[in-house]
Amino acid sequence: MNINNCYCVIMAGGSGTRFWPVSRSHKPKQFLDMDASGKTFIQQTYERFLRVVPKENLIVVTAERYRDILMEQIPDLDPENILLEPYSRSTAPCIAYATYKLLQRNPDANVVVTPSDHVIDNEDLFAETIRKAFEYVEENDVLMTLGVIPTRPDTNYGYVQAAGGRQAYESGEPTAVKTFTEKPDKDMASLFISTGEFFWNAGIFVWKASTIKSEMERHLPEVTDLFMGWEMALGSKIENEFIARAFTDCPNISIDYGVMEKTDRAWIYPVKFGWSDIGTWESLYNYMPGKDGDGNAVSTEKSMLEDVRDVLAISKNKEKLIAIKGLENFLVIDTEDALVICPKDDKSFKDFIAGIGMPDYEKYR
């Protein structure tokens, strides 16, 4: 495998609303240290993939308004490797832009595409897994997604069923995908796990740039048609205008819905490293170590809890005393200008904070 043909695309354009009020529109979660590691999500992701691809082959796609903060947090990132989205349109338009840009640079590019908000345990094994996935897609025209063995019936993740049943599931080798199911309910997720044939979809993809190009043009012409003329426009003085026009009309659609659920080239690679998608307060709670005997996770140095169970309590002031009585399965999130107390499940939180979109709350977004 020629390492110079290996590229990484980090998707870092999200607004991070599910981590409000810590994550704000001007500084969303990918630019925050959400897991108390001492580094932000984007910094962790960038350094993780430097172990796999040359620095000059690492691309970050983010929103135009986050360019400065990205450069501040990763100052050695080549400005030529920053792709700016004028509007947020989910992952399919993001991947289309990056794919055409890479094909212009290297028609033989092999690409790993990753979100910017994952936590990985055993980074040595992670790097080895990505290298093996690169080797596989170099020899096979498949669209590879990494599959994590589920540990609980989590309804926040997509589920992928391996073709070949339990034997394929246990083999640890790349295998064809039978079905995709996006965020099933808890009963369905429990059933999936009981069969021994389903993985969590990690949302990390590996493929040839040429393969994803052909499959997107086959299954998502409503996106790719908007990039017609990319060969001449990208890298020229009209690139920004070209991309602005394309993104204006792009549908808001994920690569999972747009391509992976339709293509006959979808494959899954079972992985063994530890993985967490820290996309919501509930997922952060599930990930956080050091919970007390009642399942409470508290970020400050001192707390006073009475009749409190399964609560996530976060304060930006680590010296603040958190005192709570009589709560169960709640979030308590404290910042300089906002305090949120809400049931911990993602649906309740999402429904509750929808009100932050009202004009009266603009300064808090």
C-alpha positions in Angstrom: 0.0 0.0 0.0 1.3 3.4 -1.0 0.9 5.6 2.1 1.0 8.7 -0.1 -2.3 7.6 -1.6 -4.0 7.5 1.8 -6.0 10.5 3.0 -8.2 11.4 5.9 -11.3 13.7 5.8 -12.4 15.0 9.2 -16.0 16.3 9.2 -16.1 19.2 11.7 -18.9 21.5 10.6 -21.7 20.7 13.1 -23.3 23.2 15.3 -23.3 21.0 18.4 -26.8 22.0 19.6 -27.3 18.7 21.5 -24.6 19.9 24.0 -26.1 23.3 24.7 -25.5 25.3 26.8 -21.8 24.4 26.9 -21.7 24.1 23.1 -22.7 27.4 21.5 -23.1 28.5 17.9 -19.8 30.4 18.0 -17.9 27.5 19.6 -19.6 24.1 19.1 -18.6 20.8 20.8 -15.8 19.8 18.3 -13.8 22.7 19.6 -14.4 21.9 23.3 -12.7 19.6 25.7 -15.9 17.6 26.5 -14.3 14.5 28.0 -11.8 16.3 30.3 -8.8 14.9 28.3 -7.1 18.3 28.1 -7.6 18.4 24.4 -10.6 19.3 22.3 -12.4 16.8 20.1 -10.9 18.2 16.9 -7.4 18.2 18.4 -7.8 14.5 19.5 -9.1 13.5 16.1 -6.4 15.3 14.2 -3.6 13.8 16.3 -5.2 10.3 16.0 -5.1 10.3 12.2 -1.6 11.7 12.0 -0.6 8.2 13.1 -2.2 6.8 9.9 -1.8 9.3 7.1 0.8 11.9 6.2 0.1 15.4 7.6 -0.3 16.8 4.1 -3.0 14.3 3.4 -5.2 15.3 6.3 -8.3 17.4 5.3 -10.7 19.1 7.6 -14.2 20.2 6.4 -15.8 22.8 8.6 -18.2 25.7 8.4 -16.9 29.0 7.1 -17.5 30.7 10.5 -15.2 28.1 12.3 -12.2 28.6 10.1 -10.4 30.9 12.6 -11.0 28.7 15.7 -9.9 25.7 13.7 -6.6 27.4 12.8 -6.2 28.5 16.4 -6.6 24.9 17.7 -4.6 23.2 14.9 -2.1 25.8 13.8 0.1 23.4 11.8 -2.9 22.4 9.5 -2.2 23.5 6.0 -4.8 26.2 5.0 -5.0 24.4 1.6 -6.4 21.4 3.5 -9.3 23.3 5.0 -12.5 23.0 3.1 -15.2 25.5 4.1 -18.9 24.8 3.9 -21.1 27.9 3.4 -24.1 26.1 4.9 -24.6 23.0 7.0 -26.1 20.2 4.7 -25.3 17.0 6.7 -22.7 14.5 5.6 -23.4 13.7 2.0 -22.7 17.2 0.5 -19.7 17.5 2.8 -18.3 14.2 1.5 -19.1 15.1 -2.1 -17.1 18.3 -1.8 -14.1 16.5 -0.2 -14.2 13.6 -2.7 -14.1 15.9 -5.8 -11.3 17.9 -4.2 -9.3 14.8 -3.5 -9.8 13.3 -6.9 -8.5 16.5 -8.4 -5.4 16.1 -6.2 -4.9 12.3 -6.6 -7.2 10.1 -8.7 -5.9 7.0 -6.8 -6.8 8.4 -3.4 -7.9 6.0 -0.7 -9.9 7.9 2.0 -11.0 7.4 5.6 -13.9 9.8 6.5 -14.5 10.4 10.2 -16.6 12.6 12.4 -14.7 14.9 14.8 -16.4 13.9 18.1 -15.4 10.3 18.7 -13.5 9.0 21.7 -11.2 6.0 21.0 -9.6 3.6 23.4 -6.5 1.7 22.3 -5.2 4.1 19.6 -2.5 1.7 18.5 -5.2 -0.9 17.6 -7.3 1.9 16.0 -4.4 2.9 13.8 -3.7 -0.7 12.8 -7.4 -1.2 12.0 -7.5 1.8 9.7 -4.3 0.6 7.9 -5.9 -2.8 7.3 -9.1 -1.2 6.0 -7.0 0.9 3.6 -5.4 -2.2 2.3 -8.8 -3.9 1.8 -10.4 -1.0 -0.1 -7.3 -0.6 -2.3 -7.9 -4.1 -3.6 -11.7 -4.1 -3.5 -14.2 -1.5 -4.8 -16.3 -1.4 -1.6 -17.6 1.2 0.7 -16.4 0.1 4.1 -18.0 1.2 7.4 -16.4 0.3 10.8 -18.7 -1.8 13.0 -18.6 -1.8 16.8 -19.9 -4.7 18.8 -22.8 -3.2 20.8 -22.8 -3.4 24.6 -26.3 -2.1 25.3 -29.5 -1.4 23.3 -28.6 2.2 22.6 -31.1 4.1 20.5 -28.7 6.9 19.6 -26.7 4.7 17.1 -27.4 3.2 13.7 -27.2 -0.6 13.5 -25.7 -2.6 10.7 -26.5 -6.3 10.1 -23.7 -8.4 8.7 -24.5 -10.7 5.8 -23.6 -14.3 6.6 -25.1 -14.3 10.1 -23.4 -15.0 13.4 -20.4 -16.7 11.8 -19.6 -13.6 9.8 -20.2 -11.4 12.8 -17.7 -13.4 14.9 -15.0 -13.7 12.2 -13.6 -10.2 12.6 -13.1 -10.0 8.9 -14.7 -7.6 6.4 -18.0 -8.8 5.2 -20.9 -7.6 3.1 -23.7 -5.6 4.8 -27.2 -7.1 4.8 -29.2 -4.2 6.3 -28.9 -0.7 7.8 -31.3 0.5 10.5 -31.0 4.1 11.8 -31.7 4.6 15.5 -34.2 1.9 16.3 -36.4 2.0 19.4 -35.1 0.2 22.5 -37.1 -3.0 21.9 -35.8 -3.3 18.4 -32.2 -2.5 19.4 -32.5 -5.3 22.1 -33.7 -7.7 19.5 -30.8 -6.8 17.1 -28.3 -7.4 19.9 -29.8 -10.8 20.8 -29.3 -12.1 17.2 -25.5 -11.6 17.3 -25.6 -10.3 13.8 -25.7 -6.5 14.3 -23.1 -3.9 14.9 -23.2 -0.2 15.9 -22.4 1.9 12.8 -19.3 3.8 14.0 -19.8 6.4 11.2 -16.2 6.0 10.1 -15.9 5.1 6.4 -13.0 3.9 4.3 -13.1 3.7 0.5 -11.5 4.7 -2.7 -12.4 8.3 -3.7 -13.3 7.0 -7.2 -15.7 4.3 -5.7 -17.7 6.8 -3.5 -17.8 9.2 -6.4 -19.4 6.6 -8.7 -21.9 5.4 -6.0 -22.9 9.0 -5.1 -23.5 9.9 -8.7 -25.6 6.7 -9.0 -27.7 7.1 -5.9 -27.5 10.8 -5.1 -27.7 12.7 -8.4 -29.6 15.5 -6.6 -26.4 16.2 -4.8 -23.7 15.4 -7.3 -25.4 17.1 -10.2 -24.9 20.4 -8.3 -21.1 19.8 -8.5 -21.0 19.4 -12.3 -18.0 21.4 -13.6 -16.0 20.6 -10.5 -12.9 19.7 -12.5 -12.5 23.3 -13.7 -14.0 25.2 -10.7 -12.2 23.6 -7.7 -8.8 25.1 -7.1 -9.6 28.1 -9.2 -10.5 31.6 -8.2 -14.2 30.8 -8.6 -14.1 27.8 -6.2 -15.8 29.7 -3.3 -18.6 31.0 -5.6 -19.0 27.5 -7.1 -19.3 25.8 -3.7 -21.7 28.5 -2.4 -24.0 27.9 -5.3 -23.8 24.1 -4.9 -24.5 24.1 -1.2 -27.4 26.6 -1.5 -29.4 24.0 -3.4 -28.1 20.8 -1.8 -30.6 18.7 0.2 -29.9 18.1 3.8 -29.0 14.4 3.6 -26.6 12.0 5.3 -24.3 9.6 3.4 -26.0 6.8 5.3 -29.4 7.5 4.0 -28.2 8.7 0.6 -25.8 6.0 -0.3 -24.9 3.3 2.3 -28.5 2.1 2.6 -28.9 1.8 -1.2 -25.6 0.6 -2.6 -24.6 -3.0 -3.2 -21.0 -2.1 -2.3 -21.6 -1.6 1.4 -19.2 -3.7 3.6 -18.6 -3.7 7.3 -15.3 -4.2 9.2 -15.8 -5.4 12.8 -13.5 -3.6 15.1 -12.1 -4.4 18.6 -10.9 -1.0 19.9 -13.0 1.0 22.4 -15.3 3.5 20.8 -17.8 6.1 21.9 -19.7 8.6 19.9 -20.0 11.6 22.2 -22.9 13.2 20.5 -25.3 14.0 23.3 -25.4 14.6 27.0 -26.7 11.1 27.5 -23.9 9.5 25.5 -21.4 11.6 27.5 -23.0 10.3 30.7 -22.7 6.7 29.5 -19.0 7.3 28.7 -17.9 9.1 31.8 -15.9 7.1 34.3 -15.9 7.6 38.0 -19.6 7.5 38.7 -20.5 7.1 42.3 -22.5 4.2 43.8 -25.8 5.7 42.7 -24.7 6.2 39.1 -24.1 10.0 39.4 -21.4 11.7 37.3 -20.3 15.1 38.7 -17.7 17.3 37.1 -16.8 19.4 40.1 -14.4 18.8 42.9 -17.2 18.9 45.6 -20.8 17.8 45.6 -23.6 17.3 48.1 -26.1 14.7 46.8 -29.1 13.3 48.6 -31.6 10.9 47.1 -30.0 11.5 43.8 -29.5 8.7 41.2 -28.2 8.5 37.6 -27.7 12.3 37.3 -25.1 14.0 35.1 -24.0 17.3 36.7 -21.6 19.6 34.9 -20.3 23.0 35.8 -17.7 25.1 34.0 -16.5 26.2 37.5 -14.7 23.2 38.8 -14.6 24.7 42.3 -18.4 25.2 42.6 -20.2 23.1 45.1 -23.0 21.1 43.4 -25.9 20.4 45.8 -28.8 18.4 44.6 -31.7 16.6 46.4 -34.3 14.3 45.0 -33.5 13.9 41.3 -33.2 10.8 39.2 -32.1 10.5 35.6 -31.6 14.3 35.2 -29.1 16.7 33.7 -27.8 19.6 35.6 -25.7 21.8 33.3 -24.3 25.1 34.7 -22.5 27.7 32.6 -21.7 31.5 33.2 -25.0 32.6 31.7 -27.3 29.5 31.6 -28.5 26.8 33.9 -30.3 23.7 32.5 -32.2 21.2 34.6 -33.9 18.6 32.4 -34.5 14.8 32.2 -31.4 13.1 30.9 -32.9 11.2 27.9 -32.0 12.7 24.6 -35.6 13.1 23.3 -36.6 15.2 26.4 -33.6 17.4 26.1 -34.0 17.9 22.3 -37.7 18.8 22.7 -36.9 21.1 25.6 -34.2 23.1 24.1 -36.1 23.7 20.8 -37.3 26.8 22.5 -33.8 28.3 22.5 -34.5 29.1 18.8 -37.0 31.8 19.9 -35.9 35.4 19.3 -35.8 36.2 23.0 -33.0 33.7 23.6 -30.8 34.7 20.6 -27.8 35.8 22.8 -27.7 32.4 24.5 -27.4 30.2 21.4 
